[in-house]
Amino acid sequence: MRPLYLLLFCFTFSLANAQWRWYNPQKTDIPVIQNQGWTNEIGKTYVRLPNRAEQAVRPIVWELSRNSSGLSIHFYSNAPRIKVRYTVSGPLNMPHMPSTGVSGVDMYCKDENGKSHFCYGGYSFGDTIQYFYNITEKSPLHSHGYEYSLYLPLYNSVQWMEIGVPDSCELTFIPVFQEKPIVLYGTSVSQGACASRPAMAWSTIMQRSLEYPLINLGFSGNGRLEQGVLQFITEIDARLYILDCLPNIYGKTEPEIIRLVCDAVHQIRETRNTPILLIDHAGCSNADTDSSMFNAYTQKNISQHKAFDQLIKEGVKDIFYLSHDELDLPSDGWVDYVHPSDYGMEAQSRAIEKKVREILKLPVGKLSTTTPVTQRREPHNYEWQARHQDILALSQKETPKAVILGNSITHFWGGEPIGPRRNGTDSWNKVMRKEGFHNMGFGFDRIENVLWRIYHDELSGFEAQKIVLMIGTNNVDINSDNDIIEGLRFLLSAIRERQPKAAIKVVGILPRKDREARIKQLNEQINKMVDKESYIYIDAGVALLGKDGKIDESLFSDGVHPNEEGYRLIALAIASF
């Protein structure tokens, strides 16, 4: 007979296990492993090159491509506790890099205003690695909880993984994002050595800031600008290729380095016109005291820059350079002679992100209204990121002739993708649809949220004839008039950059209950700015006011959103140019 304490232990253990529901990213209906590339081939494995690469690249590159560096899994959850458990195939750590970086995971959550927060997790390393997270704060504006990003190990190969939440809670995986990625080809530093945890690799820091997919093809000691690897890189339709391979170019003369760099750029240019960024060797921690180290990396940088100059003289377009001086790693930002610490990774990420933003035309201002950011404030039954992906897919399927950008007033008007409610389908169908408008309105959006969407391709890949911007009402209670005006000016510049041939109309902020006077004054300033910047302005909202200057509540569903009759009164003024 079993002892009573053993029976009680077994019962308690069974009960504890029964209280958790486990989700396996490899057993989903759609791919959910982000930043991978070749999703159709390898989208349910934690590797970085497809199986056919085994015969095309050197064995060590193939082996390193099994490491999960740069990969992540995104999901929504309202759980107060989250567990992650998984196994890896290699050693847990290295002499100069801890287990948390080599084999650990990293989790961040995004709040309702798009701000990212590091989630500390307790952990245990063994045959099965486990992380434990407590999330005591609830999302105040979304019943389905926060958006999470789980970053996978930098220097190990994940065999299997499960994410657990209490049985009464929800977890929903986010499908692979469809935006064009940045592709990075580099060395051990690109792979992540020697970050203390996965999200502190410089490429991941930058990815978290830009929020584009970033495919990390850093191969420790083996980023050598090889034709076999470059052939796979050119298969990816990227928005930018970054070549950061100089530290692994060993034993080459200046002419050989020049030829190697030029050949790599020419190989990409055979099939892709995508911008290419060449990055200098960042240097060595002991360069000031060891002249041989200083001379070695300096000569590589001189050689690569000569290659860059040669390419420019040849007329190669859209190639860019980031120098050693621009990288400017701090003297104490290293773990050893060449691998950055977290401090060094932060510095490297800032320098490279600055250059990337210049190349891709992604400026960030100093105001909240000029800082692109996502949001998840809508308590209704719609997901902001899912709508963004749906709009990108719809634009690929059906090229927009006209676009209207806005918040819930636009979102809930009508059209596709269908919103959680539609308040003005008749006027949308008779006026807006007839003019070819795509509805790019998002419930609860502010100026800065539209800026993020513009930076993330909602106006890319087509030439629109008309663009209408109707945004700002959700900024009224939290921003000054100046911040709103400057945010709109900044946003309009981003729109013009991507749609230089379109006629652009700005609709004054529609009146809302108890804000009529403030909005009237603000619209007068918006009108002046729009005229100065040579866009089109219209104050369509005057049709929704009574003689006393207050809103005509019979034209609204709730004091903010027009009803069918309200939309009918403003539709033609908005659509007609």
Secondary structure as UniProt FT lines:
FT   HELIX           4..18
FT   STRAND          20..23
FT   HELIX           25..27
FT   STRAND          33..34
FT   HELIX           39..42
FT   TURN            43..44
FT   HELIX           51..55
FT   HELIX           59..64
FT   TURN            65..66
FT   TURN            69..70
FT   STRAND          72..77
FT   STRAND          81..88
FT   TURN            95..96
FT   HELIX           99..102
FT   STRAND          106..110
FT   TURN            112..113
FT   STRAND          116..119
FT   STRAND          122..124
FT   STRAND          129..134
FT   TURN            143..144
FT   STRAND          146..151
FT   STRAND          158..166
FT   TURN            167..168
FT   STRAND          171..173
FT   STRAND          182..186
FT   HELIX           188..191
FT   TURN            192..194
FT   HELIX           198..200
FT   HELIX           202..210
FT   STRAND          214..218
FT   TURN            220..221
FT   HELIX           227..233
FT   TURN            234..235
FT   STRAND          240..244
FT   HELIX           246..248
FT   HELIX           254..269
FT   TURN            270..271
FT   STRAND          276..279
FT   TURN            285..289
FT   HELIX           291..313
FT   TURN            314..315
FT   STRAND          319..322
FT   HELIX           324..327
FT   TURN            331..332
FT   HELIX           342..360
FT   HELIX           368..370
FT   HELIX           384..397
FT   STRAND          402..406
FT   HELIX           408..411
FT   TURN            412..413
FT   HELIX           425..427
FT   HELIX           428..432
FT   TURN            433..436
FT   STRAND          437..441
FT   TURN            443..444
FT   HELIX           447..455
FT   TURN            456..459
FT   STRAND          466..470
FT   HELIX           473..475
FT   TURN            476..478
FT   HELIX           481..498
FT   TURN            500..501
FT   STRAND          503..507
FT   TURN            513..514
FT   HELIX           516..532
FT   TURN            533..534
FT   STRAND          536..538
FT   HELIX           540..544
FT   TURN            547..548
FT   HELIX           553..555
FT   HELIX           564..575
//
